[in-house]
Amino acid sequence: MSLLNRGTDQVTVYPEAVVTDSDGNTVTKPGTVGVVCRAVVQPLSSTENDEGTTSKYRLRLIGYPDLLGAQSAVEWNGKRYAIDGDAKIYNGSPRTARAEYVMVRR
């Protein structure tokens, strides 16, 4: 058992969904149905500018079966966060294999 599989937080993941808008274009956006799972959330940075505060956190989902798309959303501690960029995938060994994301709230 890996130490990386111990999640101390509970998050709701809204995976990316493909929808058709009113003009007939195919677009992606966060889904409407959330999946509750355990996660590890660690602070990365917080910056303040004229537009407000931007907070970034590292997110590692425990037992979530799929990779998240760039339009996915995560709810943690009652706040909604966007996924920033693609997942960092670590697969050097079975014990340390994981996918990490950066979630951001502006």
Rosetta silent file (secondary structure, phi, psi, omega in degrees, C-alpha in Angstrom):
SEQUENCE: MSLLNRGTDQVTVYPEAVVTDSDGNTVTKPGTVGVVCRAVVQPLSSTENDEGTTSKYRLRLIGYPDLLGAQSAVEWNGKRYAIDGDAKIYNGSPRTARAEYVMVRR
SCORE:     score description
SCORE:     0.000 S_00000001
   1 L     0.000  133.249 -178.656    0.000    0.000    0.000 S_00000001
   2 L   -87.126  145.026  173.685    1.350    3.369   -0.966 S_00000001
   3 H   -68.548  -16.967  179.595    1.420    6.343    1.371 S_00000001
   4 H   -74.919   -8.118 -177.214    0.159    8.351   -1.598 S_00000001
   5 H   -97.286   19.563  178.678   -3.261    6.662   -1.286 S_00000001
   6 L  -108.463  103.742  179.612   -4.250    8.379    1.951 S_00000001
   7 L   -95.255  132.401 -178.521   -6.584   11.260    1.275 S_00000001
   8 L  -102.838  -10.408 -179.079   -7.415   13.599    4.151 S_00000001
   9 E  -116.090  160.026  174.375   -9.911   15.820    2.315 S_00000001
  10 E  -117.808  128.040 -179.031  -13.217   15.194    0.607 S_00000001
  11 E  -126.934  160.498  172.351  -13.893   16.894   -2.732 S_00000001
  12 E  -113.846  121.940 -177.106  -16.631   16.823   -5.336 S_00000001
  13 E  -100.562  129.024  174.532  -15.345   16.421   -8.886 S_00000001
  14 E  -108.999   95.816 -175.666  -17.359   17.720  -11.835 S_00000001
  15 L   -65.900  159.169 -179.932  -15.795   15.979  -14.853 S_00000001
  16 E   -62.874  135.400  178.224  -15.602   17.609  -18.243 S_00000001
  17 E  -125.389  144.470  177.785  -18.743   17.220  -20.363 S_00000001
  18 E   -98.593  123.966 -179.481  -19.232   17.775  -24.096 S_00000001
  19 E  -131.259  165.449  175.484  -22.379   19.757  -24.938 S_00000001
  20 E  -108.269  126.353 -179.076  -23.833   21.528  -27.940 S_00000001
  21 L   -81.765 -177.222 -175.149  -24.497   25.259  -27.519 S_00000001
  22 L   -66.087  -20.662  178.090  -27.369   27.269  -28.995 S_00000001
  23 L   -89.790   -1.219 -179.582  -25.424   27.850  -32.245 S_00000001
  24 L    89.827    7.644  178.876  -24.849   24.128  -32.783 S_00000001
  25 L   -84.690  145.236  175.755  -21.168   24.213  -31.765 S_00000001
  26 E   -88.167  123.108 -179.285  -19.672   21.437  -29.693 S_00000001
  27 E  -132.007  162.229  175.960  -18.102   22.836  -26.513 S_00000001
  28 E  -112.435  147.353  178.012  -16.771   21.454  -23.246 S_00000001
  29 E  -158.080  167.573  176.927  -17.724   22.607  -19.759 S_00000001
  30 E   -62.552  142.639  179.113  -17.894   21.169  -16.244 S_00000001
  31 L   -69.790  169.551 -179.313  -20.570   18.526  -15.865 S_00000001
  32 L   -94.807  -17.893 -179.877  -23.649   18.994  -13.722 S_00000001
  33 L  -104.175  123.164 -179.005  -23.305   15.770  -11.737 S_00000001
  34 L   -95.120  153.421  177.321  -20.507   15.657   -9.191 S_00000001
  35 E  -116.652  121.647 -179.630  -18.584   12.639   -7.926 S_00000001
  36 E   -84.403  131.190  177.706  -17.514   12.701   -4.271 S_00000001
  37 E  -151.419  166.528  176.872  -14.048   11.273   -3.594 S_00000001
  38 E   -82.543  153.620 -178.393  -11.112   11.529   -1.235 S_00000001
  39 E  -156.384  164.340  169.639   -8.192   13.751   -2.132 S_00000001
  40 E  -112.081  123.924  179.784   -5.004   15.368   -0.943 S_00000001
  41 E  -120.352  124.969 -178.908   -5.060   19.155   -1.294 S_00000001
  42 E  -129.482  137.675  179.848   -1.878   21.165   -0.667 S_00000001
  43 E   -67.865  140.868  175.120   -1.356   24.928   -1.054 S_00000001
  44 E  -109.791  -55.422 -178.446    0.901   26.090   -3.900 S_00000001
  45 E  -160.948  162.755  174.200    0.580   29.877   -4.043 S_00000001
  46 E  -145.052  125.625 -179.738   -1.638   32.849   -3.434 S_00000001
  47 E  -126.136  149.502  179.263   -1.283   36.152   -5.244 S_00000001
  48 E  -123.829  132.463  177.839   -3.163   39.388   -4.908 S_00000001
  49 E  -140.872 -168.255 -177.493   -3.603   41.962   -7.667 S_00000001
  50 L   -63.105  -27.969 -177.914   -6.092   44.613   -8.767 S_00000001
  51 L   -84.878   -9.957 -179.788   -8.588   41.958   -9.872 S_00000001
  52 E   128.720 -161.057 -177.293   -8.562   40.145   -6.519 S_00000001
  53 E  -101.198  136.691  174.795   -6.854   37.136   -4.997 S_00000001
  54 E  -114.756  122.256  179.466   -5.793   34.046   -6.950 S_00000001
  55 E  -113.435  134.507  178.394   -5.252   30.874   -4.931 S_00000001
  56 E  -121.950  139.371  179.422   -3.606   27.736   -6.332 S_00000001
  57 E  -133.195  148.568  171.540   -3.596   24.279   -4.784 S_00000001
  58 E   -86.624  136.146 -177.679   -2.080   20.927   -5.733 S_00000001
  59 E  -125.903  127.716  173.285   -4.744   18.237   -6.031 S_00000001
  60 E  -127.545  114.492 -178.405   -4.232   14.478   -5.964 S_00000001
  61 E   -82.849  139.943 -179.229   -7.402   12.396   -6.224 S_00000001
  62 E  -105.514  117.401  175.907   -7.552    9.071   -4.385 S_00000001
  63 L    76.465   10.647  177.055   -9.323    6.248   -6.208 S_00000001
  64 L   -82.278  126.699 -167.668  -10.761    8.431   -8.976 S_00000001
  65 L   -75.378  -26.752 -172.600  -10.713    6.257  -12.108 S_00000001
  66 L  -116.405  163.304  172.059  -10.248    8.790  -14.949 S_00000001
  67 L   -80.371  145.286  178.776   -8.044   11.749  -15.796 S_00000001
  68 L   -85.575  144.095  175.144   -9.726   15.139  -15.538 S_00000001
  69 L   -85.063  170.575 -176.186  -10.034   17.381  -18.569 S_00000001
  70 L   -67.818  -21.156  179.930   -9.079   21.045  -18.605 S_00000001
  71 L   -96.059    7.741  178.356  -12.718   22.157  -18.276 S_00000001
  72 L   -71.004  163.002  178.053  -13.402   20.063  -15.169 S_00000001
  73 E  -133.782  155.074  179.566  -14.233   21.676  -11.850 S_00000001
  74 E  -132.484  133.969  174.835  -13.630   20.703   -8.220 S_00000001
  75 E  -106.514  125.762 -178.045  -15.590   21.766   -5.156 S_00000001
  76 E  -142.037  130.425 -178.957  -13.594   21.823   -1.923 S_00000001
  77 L    53.450   37.685  176.769  -14.561   23.392    1.415 S_00000001
  78 L    78.544    6.049  179.504  -17.672   24.892   -0.166 S_00000001
  79 E  -119.907  149.208 -178.365  -15.764   26.715   -2.931 S_00000001
  80 E   -99.535  133.416 -179.136  -15.525   25.888   -6.639 S_00000001
  81 E  -123.593  148.462  175.238  -12.099   25.610   -8.302 S_00000001
  82 E   -97.778  154.711  174.891  -11.069   25.228  -11.938 S_00000001
  83 E   -85.985  129.943 -177.563   -8.401   22.827  -13.162 S_00000001
  84 L  -103.854  103.763  177.830   -5.359   24.728  -14.449 S_00000001
  85 L    82.710 -168.137 -179.295   -3.664   22.891  -17.322 S_00000001
  86 L   -89.761  165.532  178.370   -3.175   19.189  -17.833 S_00000001
  87 L   -69.928  145.608  168.712   -2.446   16.555  -15.228 S_00000001
  88 E   -92.333  118.339 -175.483    1.125   15.772  -14.224 S_00000001
  89 E  -104.369  124.601  177.533    1.359   12.022  -14.530 S_00000001
  90 E  -112.595  118.054  179.746    3.915   10.136  -12.464 S_00000001
  91 L  -137.025   38.370 -179.547    4.266    6.457  -13.385 S_00000001
  92 L   -66.782  -36.690  177.678    7.820    5.564  -12.402 S_00000001
  93 L  -151.008  160.648 -179.923    6.706    2.665  -10.221 S_00000001
  94 L   -61.135  -31.632 -178.310    3.408    1.163   -9.074 S_00000001
  95 L   -75.084  -25.772 -178.392    3.910    2.503   -5.539 S_00000001
  96 L  -112.529    8.215 -179.607    4.441    6.100   -6.610 S_00000001
  97 L   -67.742  133.578 -179.487    2.132    6.229   -9.643 S_00000001
  98 E  -167.835  165.876  171.840   -0.283    9.160   -9.463 S_00000001
  99 E  -123.440  129.881  179.981   -1.814   12.070  -11.359 S_00000001
 100 E  -118.670  145.364 -178.932   -1.572   15.550   -9.860 S_00000001
 101 E  -125.148  162.685  169.591   -3.501   18.652  -10.883 S_00000001
 102 E  -112.367  121.870  176.252   -3.332   22.340  -10.118 S_00000001
 103 E  -108.540  142.378 -172.333   -6.644   23.817   -9.112 S_00000001
 104 E  -132.484  143.721  174.953   -7.123   27.576   -9.121 S_00000001
 105 E  -128.404  123.054 -179.002   -9.708   30.001   -7.763 S_00000001
 106 L  -107.042    0.000    0.000   -9.727   33.556   -9.020 S_00000001
